Amino acid sequence: MTLHMPSAGFLFVHRLVRVCTGSQRLVTHRDSLVKLTKSRSGIRTFLTGSVKHNDKGSEDSDPSGPSTKPTPRQALLGRRRPLSPLERISSLLPQDALSPEVTQLREQNQEGAEDNPNTPASLTHRPQEQSGHPETAPREDGSDDHHASGAAAEPNPSERCTPASLPGEKMLVSGELLVAEYYKKGWVEFRKMFTLQTGTRLHSSWGFIPHDDMVGQPAGLFLKSSLGVPFLIRRASLEDYVLYMRRGPAIAYPKDASTMLLMMDVTEGDSVLESGSGSGAMSLFLSRAVGSKGSVLSVEVREDHHKRAVTNYKRWRTSWSLRRGEEWPDNVRFHTADLCTASSLLAGQAFHGVALDLMNPHLVLPTVIPHLYPGAVCAIYLANITQVIDLLEGLRCMHLPLLCEHIMEVPVRHWLVAPALQKNGQFCTRKPPPLDEEPSEEEDEETTDETDKEELTTGGRPAFGSVPYIARPHPVQLSHTAFLVKLRKCGQ
């Protein structure tokens, strides 16, 4: 058999054919990539091109004919913007529960679904049943530097209409406890609790407001001071009252008092013992928890603290009767005594819970625990960790039928969540991410920016979901207040 070896010329031609074939494939792939890139660029600049065409041919077009300018919702869908959580939640709410911005967004979604049949079903909202409530048109409030919160701008008091009275609504009357607040850019510049009295004024560094202007007005209104600064006038809650009332000793803060109520599982009709009335803060929380069917026995060893607690308790009950037209339950009995030597005061009584706010609570436990129902809880408020150690050492030495379940503190962390603002006070707008990495022409970029401003604004205000937000912890935080110890009575 004779073997024919390929010549050098044949090998060269074969390699040249392979190189040419590979080059043709590369050219084909390159042409496909260029076409794909141009098509993606065409999608991005489609809306810009339509706007240019409308501007150029506006003089020749028929004014009565339909406009080809896309709606803001169509523009956002053209950029393939992902569905936000707010849009998904708004689809589950009834029509009468939506804000004007969300209502407008839903209408734009429906229009976009009708104009674009290829829109996915997840981007459209199903129409809700018509309700009997009229739809509220979006307001156009003027810009104001004062904000009622970090997330929303404060409405302009001069353009606000007083709503109609609700059934059973009480207007402000003389003798009520009110709170005046002034917010500026999310910060509380002024807050004061006062008693509404005719013929007097509310004074502050931002002007004064006559009390006569508040009488007969509904709560929660903004009233302007003599210097034109808006103040929010509202009724004082129980939390406001215990924080701003006159104090003798330190109070049990609302965050700790609510946790102690949960520890003791206080409900209406219970009988609770409190030792250490202090300024009366815990007494008021216990009074509201047990209701008119329950009772609270509050014992204080110091006479001055006892008088302060009684005064604060009566002042709140007086304001409540004017506010609600009914009496606050008179279910707290204040006594001046030392529980270590006042076993006669507790004779014949039983309690569903015990709240202690003392320097040395372990000294009164032998007197208190026999009057506590089995399985009930004794909640103790202690300021520092050394008191907790002394309490546990006392429990170890006295052999009381108590089980220490929890030793805890209650932290609270406030946050500031506000829309991003520019230096000139205008809202920032969220920019959609670019779809391709190739740089576009300067003219296209300028036109796209102008189009974005037109599409993302509605009536001079940024459209729903177009403003980015900034969230950070509040710079002023409430530090440590107390340790809470939960002791449960158990069988020996």
Backbone hydrogen bonds, N-H to C=O, Kabsch-Sander energy under -0.5 kcal/mol:
donor,donor_aa,acceptor,acceptor_aa,energy
3,L,1,M,-0.5
5,M,3,L,-0.7
11,L,7,S,-1.8
12,F,8,A,-1.9
13,V,9,G,-2.2
14,H,10,F,-2.3
15,R,11,L,-2.4
16,L,12,F,-2.2
17,V,13,V,-2.1
18,R,14,H,-1.9
19,V,15,R,-2.5
20,C,16,L,-2.3
21,T,17,V,-2.4
22,G,18,R,-2.6
23,S,19,V,-2.3
24,Q,20,C,-2.4
25,R,21,T,-1.9
26,L,22,G,-2.3
27,V,23,S,-2.6
28,T,24,Q,-2.4
29,H,25,R,-2.8
30,R,26,L,-2.7
31,D,27,V,-2.6
32,S,28,T,-2.1
33,L,29,H,-2.4
34,V,30,R,-2.5
35,K,31,D,-2.3
36,L,32,S,-2.3
37,T,33,L,-2.5
38,K,34,V,-2.5
39,S,35,K,-2.4
40,R,36,L,-2.2
41,S,37,T,-2.5
42,G,38,K,-2.4
43,I,39,S,-1.8
44,R,40,R,-2.0
45,T,41,S,-2.3
46,F,43,I,-0.6
49,G,45,T,-2.4
50,S,46,F,-2.1
51,V,47,L,-2.0
52,K,48,T,-2.3
53,H,49,G,-2.3
54,N,50,S,-2.1
55,D,51,V,-2.4
56,K,52,K,-2.4
57,G,53,H,-2.4
58,S,55,D,-0.6
61,S,57,G,-1.4
65,G,62,D,-1.3
75,A,71,T,-2.4
76,L,72,P,-2.1
77,L,73,R,-2.3
78,G,74,Q,-2.4
79,R,75,A,-1.1
80,R,77,L,-1.6
81,R,76,L,-1.8
88,R,84,S,-1.7
89,I,85,P,-2.4
90,S,86,L,-2.4
91,S,87,E,-1.1
92,L,89,I,-1.6
93,L,90,S,-0.9
97,A,94,P,-1.1
98,L,95,Q,-1.2
103,T,99,S,-2.6
104,Q,100,P,-2.3
105,L,101,E,-2.0
106,R,102,V,-2.4
107,E,103,T,-2.1
108,Q,104,Q,-2.2
109,N,105,L,-2.0
110,Q,106,R,-2.0
111,E,107,E,-2.3
112,G,108,Q,-2.5
113,A,109,N,-1.9
114,E,110,Q,-1.8
115,D,111,E,-2.2
116,N,112,G,-2.0
119,T,116,N,-1.6
123,L,120,P,-1.3
124,T,121,A,-1.1
137,A,135,E,-0.5
141,D,139,R,-0.7
149,S,152,A,-1.3
154,E,146,H,-1.1
159,E,156,N,-1.1
160,R,157,P,-0.9
169,E,166,L,-2.2
172,L,217,Q,-2.6
175,G,196,L,-3.2
176,E,173,V,-1.5
178,L,176,E,-0.6
178,L,194,F,-3.0
179,V,234,R,-3.0
180,A,192,K,-2.7
181,E,232,L,-1.9
182,Y,190,F,-2.3
184,K,187,W,-2.5
185,K,145,D,-0.5
187,W,184,K,-1.5
189,E,182,Y,-2.0
189,E,187,W,-1.0
190,F,182,Y,-1.4
192,K,180,A,-2.0
194,F,178,L,-2.4
196,L,176,E,-2.8
200,T,197,Q,-1.2
202,L,209,I,-2.7
203,H,201,R,-0.7
204,S,207,G,-0.7
207,G,204,S,-1.2
209,I,202,L,-1.7
211,H,200,T,-2.8
213,D,210,P,-1.1
214,M,211,H,-1.4
215,V,211,H,-1.3
216,G,172,L,-3.1
217,Q,214,M,-2.0
220,G,233,I,-2.4
221,L,233,I,-1.0
223,L,221,L,-0.6
223,L,231,F,-2.6
225,S,229,V,-2.0
226,S,208,F,-1.3
227,L,206,W,-0.6
228,G,225,S,-1.7
229,V,206,W,-0.5
231,F,223,L,-2.6
232,L,181,E,-3.0
233,I,221,L,-2.8
233,I,231,F,-0.6
234,R,179,V,-2.1
234,R,232,L,-0.6
236,A,177,L,-2.1
241,Y,237,S,-2.4
242,V,238,L,-2.2
243,L,239,E,-1.4
244,Y,240,D,-1.9
245,M,241,Y,-1.6
253,Y,251,I,-0.8
256,D,253,Y,-0.7
257,A,253,Y,-2.9
258,S,254,P,-2.6
259,T,255,K,-1.0
260,M,256,D,-2.2
261,L,257,A,-2.0
262,L,258,S,-1.7
263,M,259,T,-2.2
264,M,260,M,-2.3
265,D,261,L,-1.0
266,V,261,L,-1.7
269,G,290,V,-2.9
270,D,267,T,-1.8
272,V,270,D,-0.5
272,V,295,S,-2.1
273,L,353,G,-2.2
274,E,297,L,-3.3
275,S,355,A,-2.3
276,G,274,E,-0.5
276,G,299,V,-3.5
280,G,277,S,-2.2
284,L,280,G,-1.6
285,F,281,A,-1.7
286,L,282,M,-2.4
287,S,283,S,-2.2
288,R,284,L,-2.1
289,A,285,F,-1.7
290,V,286,L,-2.3
291,G,287,S,-1.3
294,G,290,V,-0.6
294,G,291,G,-0.7
295,S,270,D,-1.9
296,V,331,N,-2.5
297,L,272,V,-2.4
298,S,296,V,-0.6
298,S,333,R,-2.5
299,V,274,E,-2.7
299,V,297,L,-0.5
300,E,335,H,-2.5
306,H,302,R,-1.7
307,K,303,E,-2.2
308,R,304,D,-1.9
309,A,305,H,-2.3
310,V,306,H,-2.1
311,T,307,K,-2.4
312,N,308,R,-2.3
313,Y,309,A,-2.0
314,K,310,V,-2.3
315,R,311,T,-2.2
316,W,312,N,-1.8
317,R,313,Y,-1.8
318,T,314,K,-2.2
319,S,315,R,-2.0
320,W,316,W,-2.3
321,S,317,R,-2.0
322,L,318,T,-1.5
323,R,319,S,-1.8
324,R,320,W,-2.9
325,G,321,S,-1.4
331,N,329,P,-1.6
333,R,296,V,-2.8
334,F,332,V,-0.6
335,H,298,S,-2.4
337,A,300,E,-1.3
337,A,335,H,-0.7
339,L,337,A,-0.6
341,T,338,D,-1.6
345,L,342,A,-0.7
346,L,342,A,-0.7
347,A,344,S,-0.6
349,Q,346,L,-1.8
351,F,371,H,-2.3
352,H,271,S,-3.2
353,G,271,S,-0.9
354,V,377,V,-1.6
355,A,273,L,-2.8
356,L,379,A,-2.5
357,D,275,S,-2.5
363,L,360,N,-1.4
364,V,361,P,-1.2
365,L,361,P,-0.8
367,T,364,V,-0.7
368,V,364,V,-1.8
369,I,365,L,-2.6
371,H,368,V,-1.8
372,L,369,I,-1.9
373,Y,351,F,-2.2
375,G,489,K,-1.7
376,A,373,Y,-2.1
377,V,352,H,-0.6
378,C,487,L,-3.5
379,A,354,V,-2.6
379,A,377,V,-0.6
380,I,485,V,-2.4
381,Y,356,L,-3.0
382,L,380,I,-0.6
382,L,483,F,-2.7
387,Q,384,N,-0.5
388,V,384,N,-1.0
389,I,385,I,-2.0
390,D,386,T,-2.2
391,L,387,Q,-2.1
392,L,388,V,-2.4
393,E,389,I,-2.3
394,G,390,D,-2.2
395,L,391,L,-2.3
396,R,392,L,-1.8
397,C,393,E,-1.7
398,M,394,G,-2.3
399,H,395,L,-1.1
400,L,395,L,-0.6
402,L,400,L,-2.7
403,L,488,R,-2.5
404,C,402,L,-0.5
405,E,403,L,-0.9
405,E,486,K,-2.5
406,H,486,K,-1.0
408,M,484,L,-2.5
414,H,412,V,-0.5
416,L,472,R,-3.3
417,V,415,W,-0.6
418,A,470,I,-2.2
420,A,468,P,-2.8
422,Q,426,Q,-3.2
425,G,422,Q,-1.6
428,C,420,A,-2.6
430,R,466,S,-3.5
445,E,441,E,-2.0
446,E,442,E,-2.3
447,T,443,E,-2.2
448,T,444,D,-2.4
449,D,445,E,-2.2
450,E,446,E,-2.1
451,T,447,T,-2.3
452,D,448,T,-2.5
453,K,449,D,-2.0
454,E,450,E,-1.8
455,E,451,T,-2.5
456,L,452,D,-2.7
458,T,461,R,-3.3
461,R,458,T,-1.2
463,A,456,L,-3.6
466,S,463,A,-1.9
470,I,418,A,-3.0
472,R,416,L,-2.1
474,H,414,H,-3.0
477,Q,475,P,-0.7
479,S,477,Q,-0.5
483,F,382,L,-3.8
484,L,408,M,-3.8
485,V,380,I,-2.2
486,K,406,H,-2.5
487,L,378,C,-2.2
487,L,485,V,-0.6
488,R,403,L,-2.5
489,K,376,A,-2.5
490,C,401,P,-2.2
